[in-house]
Amino acid sequence: MTCQEDTPTKTVLIVDDVSENLDILKEILAPCYRVQVATKGRLALKIAVSPTPPDLILLDVMMPEMDGYEVCRVLKQDVRTWDIPILFVTAKSKEENEIKGFDLGAADYLVKPVSPSIVRARVKTHLALHDQRKLLADQVAVRTAQLMIQNIELEEIRQEVIRQLGRAAEYRDNETGMHVMRMSRYVQLLALHAGLSEPEAKHLMLAAPMHDLGKIGIPDHILLKPSKLTGEEWCVMQTHCEMGYQIIGSQKSAILTLGGLIAQTHHEKWNGCGYPKRLAGETIPMPGRLTAIGDVFDALTSVRPYKKAWSVDEALNMIAKEAGEHFDPGLAEIFVGLKSGIVEIMERYQEQTA
């Protein structure tokens, strides 16, 4: 018999306790494959997990100490060897014996006395099938990795678009671009300590920068007015909450939906004197209550053309004073107790706010 390949590249392990059976199978396969032999099941297991494992195993059923069924069971339970094709070679041709072998994970059955042409054909077929499965698995793994990378990139792009959407209003106001960065992290910090989960707090951090998006629609002579607004002008300014909500609109994105809710409710007050709907107490959605504290605190501690920055203690004292009036009293108390974390956020972004 001749093979297409001059140098065999595949290894077949033959396991049988009868030397004559080993010699027969070795003679059949040696022209086309590298052949390893084992006369005991335990030796076969050692060879299978060696640095040079076989590509396929021909396994006798009736062997002392450990029969072929047990060897197959062990191989199929080991992550190092579970995918090696196993072909039982046995004189036991009853249907129940074959079913048992297939249940254990065997790929095929060869009945003694073997036919050389059938042995070669079955070995060749199962090696080819194994190669195809391995190739497909490798392709799936590569594609899965590529999709994971693409998903990460898409998520990063999505989050950056949302951040820039939140900063859009800042370019028309006296706020600095870092206001939304600091404020959103104050909100995240407060949310975590108020009992929200890490994913919920992160969503708030991503959505909070959209709180003043509606200012895009406020005329410059009102938005940028250096002096106090008239009553009529103040009414126009207050429309930025509903305007931000309408700009974001109805979205499938949970973060955008959350951003719309924050835009609409972050100027509501606990005592019901806020705007635009004069909601009070817990009728104000939690995201709005959280954002109100982070937004006001950062505004107080930031330099503006019309005012100096307040100290951290001054701003926290004001938050505490307004608990139960402007702010949710429970959240205000938690926020005041987070001074060290608040200062850390301020210091992390202060260099970029000059």
N, C-alpha and C positions, 0 to 999 in steps of 0.2 A: 504493500500500500504506500502511496505517496501523498504528501500534503502540499498545499499551496505555499506554505511558509517554510523557508529553509531552516529557520531557527524558531522553535516553539516559544510562544509568549505566554501561554496559559498553563496553569498547574492544576493537575487533578490528583486528589488524594484518594487512594483505594484503601478501604478498611475491611479486613477479613481475617479471621483467625486460622484459615486453611491456606497454606502456602501455595498449593496447586491453583487455587482460585486467584490468588494474587498474581501468579505468573501468567495466567491466561489473560486477565484484564490488562496487565502491564504490557504484554505483547501486542494486544489490540490497540492500545492508546499511545504507546511510546513513540511511534513515528510522528505523531502530531502534537503531543503535549509533554510537558515536563511531568513526570510521574513521581509521586510520593506514596509510600506504603506504611500501613500501621496494622499490627496484628491484634491490638487491643483497643477497646473504646477509649480508655483514659489517655493512651498515647495519641490517639486521634484528636482528642480535645486539646492536648498540649500543642500539637502541630497547628491546629486551627487558629490558635491565638499567638503563634510565633511571629517574629518580624516578617516572615515570608509565608503568609497563609495561603491555602489553596483557593483557586477560583471556583472549584466544584468538588463535591465529595461523592464517591460511590461507596455506599455503606451497606455491609451485610447486616442482616437482622439477628440471626442466631449466633451469638458470641458469649463466651463465659464472662463472669464478673459483671460486665455491663453490656446489655444487648443493644442492638442498633436503635431501637425505639428510645431508650434512655439517652443514648448519645445525641440523637436528633433533638430530643426535648431540651437538653442542656444547651446545645448549639443555638437553638431558636430563642432561648431566653437570654442569651448574652448579646449585648449591643455590639460587641466586636465581631460576632459571627452570624448574627441572625439572618443576614441576607445572602449567605453562601448557599447556592443551590445544592440540595441533597437528593440523590437518586438511590433508592433502596435496590439492592441486588440480593434476591432471595429465592429460595425454592418454595416459600410459603406464598401460594398464589390465590388463596381464598379471598373472597371479596371483603370480609371483615378485617383481614390483615391489611389490605390496601387502604381501606377507609381509615383505619387507625393511623397508618403512616401519613396519609394526607392530612388528617386532623392535627398531627404533630408539626406539620409544615413542610413535608417532603414535596419535591417538585415532580417526581415520577417514580415508576416502579419498573425494574428489569427482572425477568424471571429466569432462573437457572434451569437448564444450561443456556448460557447467553449466546446470542447471535452476534458475531463481530460487526456486521454491517449495522445492525440495530443499535448496538452499544455506541458506535461512532456517531450515528445519526442523532441519537438522543443527547449525547454529550454536547455535540456541536450546536444543536437547537437550544438547549438550556443555557449554554454559555452565551449564545447570541441574545437570547431573551434577557439574561442578566445584564449584559452590556447595554441593551436598549433601556432597561429600567434605570440603570445607574446614570446613563446619559440624560434621560428625562428628569430624574431627580436632581441632577446637577443643574440642568437648565432651569428647573423650577426654583432651586435655591438662589441661583444668580438673578433670576427675574424678580423673585421676592425681595432680595436685597436692594435691587434697583428701585422697586416700587416703594420700599421703606424710605430710601434716600429721597425719592421724588416727593413722597408725602411730607417728610420733614421739611424739605425746601418749600413746598407749597404752604405748609403751616407757618413757616417763618415769613414768607411773603405776605400771607393773609394777615398775620399779626402786625407786620410793618405797615401795611395799607391801613389797618385800623388805627394804629398809632398816628400815622400821618393825617388821617381823617380827623382825629381828635385835635391835632395841632393846627389844623386849617384855621380854626377860629382864632387861635392865639396870634396869628400873623396880622389880624385886623384889630387886635385889642392891645392894651398896654401890658398884657401878660408876656412872660418869657416862654420860650418853647419848653424849658425844663419844668415849668409849673405843672404840666400834665404828668411828667415823669414822677416828680416828688408826690404830688397829690394822689396819684393812682397807687403808689406804694404805701402811703399812709392808710389808704382805704383797705388795701390787702392786709396790712399788719393788723388793723382794727378788726377786720372780718375774721381773721384767724383766732384772735383772742376773744371774739364774741361767740365762738362756737361753730363757725362755718368750716366746712372741709377745705383741704388744700386746693382741690380742683375748683370749688366754688369761689374761693378767695382769688385764685389766679384769673378766673373769668372776670371777676370784678375789676382786678387790676388792668386787664386788657380793655374792658368796656368803659371804665371811668373817664379816660381821656376824651370821650365823646360828649362829656356833660355840657359843654358850651358850644357845641356845633352850630346851634341855631343863631349864634351871633353873626354868622356869615350873612344873614339876611337883615341885620340891623343897619340902618343908614349911618354913614361915617360921621355926620354932624351930631349924631346922638352917641354912637359907640365911642368916639374919640373926643368927646367934649371934655375939656379940662375942668370945667366948673360944674356945680350942682345941676342935676337935670330938673327941668320943670315937671309938673304933674303929668302933663300930656306926654312929654318925652319918656318919663319913667314907665308909663303904660306901654309905650312902644318897646322899651327895653325888656319889659317882662314877657313879651311875646316870644323871646328867644327860646324859652323852654318848650312850648308847643311846636315852634318852628323846627327845633332840633329833632323832636320826636317825628315830625312829618318828613323831614329830610331823610332820616334813616328808614322810615316806613316799615312795612311788614316784610320780614326777612326770614329765611330758613335758618340762617346762622344764629345760634344761641347767643353768641357774644354781641352781635349787632342788635338783636332783640333786647338784650340787657342794656346795651348802650342807649337805645331809644327810651327805655324806662327811666334810666338815670337822668337823661337829658330833660325828661318831662317832670321829674319829681325832686331834683336835688335842691330846689329853692323852697320847697314846702317846709313849714315849721311845726314843731311838736304841738305848739299852742293853737294851731289853726290859722295863724296870721300870715302864712307864706303865700306863695303863688306857684302855678297859675290856678289851681283848683281849691285852694284853702283847705287842703286835707289836714287832719289832725291826728296826733298819737300814732297808734299802730296801723291806722288806715293808710299811712304813708308807707310805701313799699320799703323793705329793709335796704335794698341797694341805694335808694334815694337818701335814707337816713344816714347810712355809712358815708356816702359821698359828700353830703352836706358838711360833715365834720372835717373831713380831709381837705375839702375845697376852702373852707373858711380859714382853717389853721394855716394853710400855705399862703393864702392871700395876706393874712396878718403878718406873717414872718418874712414876707418878701418886700424888697424895695420897689416902689412904684414912683412915677414922676410926681405924684401928688401926695406921697407920704413916705416916711421912713419905715424900715422894718421893725416890727416888734420883737422883743426877746422871746425865747421859747417859754419862759415862765409867765411872761405877760399874756401870751397867746393862750397858754393852757389855763391860766386863771380865768380868762374870758370864756373859754369853752365850759369850764366848770360853772361859772356864773350863769351862763345861758342854758344850763341843763334844765329840762322841763319847760323851757320857753321856746328857744330856737331849736334845741337839739334833744334827741332821745336821751333821757337822763341816764339810763343804763349804759348806753354806748359812750356817752360823754365821760362817765366815771371810768370806764375801761380805758378810753383814750388818754385821759390825764395820767393814768398809771403806766403808760407806755413811753415815758419820757426818753429813756435810754435808746429804745429802738427808733423813736422819732428823730432824735439827734443823729443817730447813725445814718439814717436816710438823708437828712439835711447835709451832712458832711460828705456823703458819697457823691452828691450832685452839686454841691455849692460852687466848685471850681468852674463849672460850665455855666453858671448863672450870672457871672459878672457882667 
